[in-house]
Amino acid sequence: MGLRFTLAITGASGSGFGVATLKRLSANPSVERVALLLSPTGKRCLFDETGLTPKDLAALPKVSLRDERDLGADISSGSYRHDGMAIVPCSAGALGRIAAGVSESLVSRAADVCLKERRPLVLCLRETPLNRIHLENMLRVHDAGAVVMPIMPGFYSGPESMDDLFDTFATRVLDQLGLREDDSRRWKGGPV
Ligand SMILES: Cc1cc2nc3c(=O)[nH]c(=O)nc-3n(C[C@H](O)[C@H](O)[C@H](O)COP(=O)(O)O)c2cc1C
């Protein structure tokens, strides 16, 4: 049986990182299905920053869209078999709702389910600067089992374009989901 993942895009800048992560998941041969969901502000940021709509993303192989108001969707239940979730980018608002256990939307409910079922949950927070509430919320979700992976791309691979930067970061997100892909941009050591 192939692997199933959930990818959420919430209302923070950096939706290109979410698109790159979705493309990587979609192209990975071990992946059978990707459930995609976007918050209302996530849709707006996606369009503003990339010109893409959720429908465009749902046209990728293996990707199917969920309505984020639908708390009866498959990923809302712990009994639905899947292998982890990433929120890329994750707004400070989404982080706060997850940290507080408020499951009023499918994004926060699906994340809550990952924590209670001990499945990988990767939160790619995008906000700067950070206030005390953000910092405390990051610690709360970390202690509950999430991986807090702020959008802080690495530059040592010498990215030549924004897409390169997005894609390198996406590979790191897949690492955290247990999908360790071959990637020539991984650090191999160097002269001291
Ligand atoms: C254009 C735009 C850009 C935003 N960028 C960010 C951001 O980078 N980080 C953040 O935490 N919130 C950002 N926000 C605010 C969030 O979208 C807002 O707090 C929202 O309630 C988050 O809800 P969501 O997680 O359901 O999308 C932005 C809002 C807009 C309209």
The ligand as an SDF file (V2000), in Angstrom:
LIG
                    3D

 31 33  0  0  0  0  0  0  0  0999 V2000
   -1.7160   38.8960    2.2630 C   0  0  0  0  0  0  0  0  0  0  0  0
   -1.6210   38.3480    3.6690 C   0  0  0  0  0  0  0  0  0  0  0  0
   -0.3950   37.9080    4.1340 C   0  0  0  0  0  0  0  0  0  0  0  0
   -0.2740   37.3830    5.4190 C   0  0  0  0  0  0  0  0  0  0  0  0
    0.9360   36.9190    5.8340 N   0  0  0  0  0  0  0  0  0  0  0  0
    1.0400   36.3310    7.0450 C   0  0  0  0  0  0  0  0  0  0  0  0
    2.2690   35.7280    7.4390 C   0  0  0  0  0  0  0  0  0  0  0  0
    3.2620   35.7220    6.7210 O   0  0  0  0  0  0  0  0  0  0  0  0
    2.3070   35.0830    8.6210 N   0  0  0  0  0  0  0  0  0  0  0  0
    1.2170   35.0100    9.4520 C   0  0  0  0  0  0  0  0  0  0  0  0
    1.3050   34.3820   10.5040 O   0  0  0  0  0  0  0  0  0  0  0  0
    0.0440   35.6060    9.1110 N   0  0  0  0  0  0  0  0  0  0  0  0
   -0.0840   36.2440    7.9360 C   0  0  0  0  0  0  0  0  0  0  0  0
   -1.2860   36.8110    7.5540 N   0  0  0  0  0  0  0  0  0  0  0  0
   -2.3910   36.8260    8.5140 C   0  0  0  0  0  0  0  0  0  0  0  0
   -3.1530   35.5120    8.5180 C   0  0  0  0  0  0  0  0  0  0  0  0
   -3.5850   35.1900    7.2170 O   0  0  0  0  0  0  0  0  0  0  0  0
   -4.3630   35.6130    9.4460 C   0  0  0  0  0  0  0  0  0  0  0  0
   -3.9250   35.6960   10.7870 O   0  0  0  0  0  0  0  0  0  0  0  0
   -5.3270   34.4570    9.2890 C   0  0  0  0  0  0  0  0  0  0  0  0
   -6.3470   34.5690   10.2620 O   0  0  0  0  0  0  0  0  0  0  0  0
   -4.6560   33.1150    9.4300 C   0  0  0  0  0  0  0  0  0  0  0  0
   -5.6490   32.1210    9.3100 O   0  0  0  0  0  0  0  0  0  0  0  0
   -5.3970   30.7330    8.5870 P   0  0  0  0  0  0  0  0  0  0  0  0
   -4.2900   30.0810    9.3330 O   0  0  0  0  0  0  0  0  0  0  0  0
   -6.6950   30.0410    8.7390 O   0  0  0  0  0  0  0  0  0  0  0  0
   -5.0540   31.0200    7.1690 O   0  0  0  0  0  0  0  0  0  0  0  0
   -1.4140   37.3350    6.2710 C   0  0  0  0  0  0  0  0  0  0  0  0
   -2.6490   37.7880    5.7790 C   0  0  0  0  0  0  0  0  0  0  0  0
   -2.7480   38.2730    4.5070 C   0  0  0  0  0  0  0  0  0  0  0  0
   -4.0850   38.7350    4.0040 C   0  0  0  0  0  0  0  0  0  0  0  0
  1  2  1  0
  2  3  1  0
  2 30  2  0
  3  4  2  0
  4  5  1  0
  4 28  1  0
  5  6  2  0
  6  7  1  0
  6 13  1  0
  7  8  2  0
  7  9  1  0
  9 10  1  0
 10 11  2  0
 10 12  1  0
 12 13  2  0
 13 14  1  0
 14 15  1  0
 14 28  1  0
 15 16  1  0
 16 17  1  0
 16 18  1  0
 18 19  1  0
 18 20  1  0
 20 21  1  0
 20 22  1  0
 22 23  1  0
 23 24  1  0
 24 25  2  0
 24 26  1  0
 24 27  1  0
 28 29  2  0
 29 30  1  0
 30 31  1  0
M  END
$$$$
